[in-house]
């Protein structure tokens, strides 16, 4: 048999989708469900791939100063409330992402929420679950922002062992009228 056969036989079995509070990541999830999952969901040859939603909670740096630049003392209560806020953001992101997935009831959805730099969390999660594909959005930062902040999607493209699909925002690729 040649390599040419139907697309369903070579479709991914586990697709990792990086999600955060941005609209771009939710658009990437919707794109993935419509263009990767739904095409295989109709196929009899193979079951649809499981979708693994990955969210990274930023960690509080160990070297965070007790007194910030303005002179305010950051108490343990303040630090704890920051951690609680990040946990509630993670819950909100995962809940929203799961609700988008409900349009595809036959698709198994898993979640992975870990603390750490998104670059490391996403790449390690993709490797840990044996991802056949990683799908992520892009914020569309300009050159200077990418240079200062670093591009999470660019890092994942370079470091992940599986194919990485970076989905642009809908308005980012429209031609002016």
C-alpha angles and dihedrals in degrees: 000000000000126000091253103085129118119318093234095069093060098037119129118270096200122029119189115207118192110219133186136154093285125106088229093065093048089049089052090051092050090047090051093050092048100040106029107023104035094050091057094037089070093048119099092200097072136010117250115272120262113251116223113198111208123194126177120210110205112241123230106250114247090223093055106139119247088221115043126217094275094051100256117141111234103216125200088254090058091047091049091050089051089054091048091050092052090049091051090049089053091051091049093048094048093045092051092047092048090051090055088053093055089083085072103050095171092059118096111230123200129180133213120187116178137164117244147068108328090230092060097036094051096045095046092046091051090052095042095054094041094243118202089198140008118212122192141159127237127225091215094233117183123242096272095048091048090049093050101036100027122229115268091196092050091050091051092048089055100041108032117094094211126069112280122211115197111199116205123218112267093244094045095073101040117118116230113257 
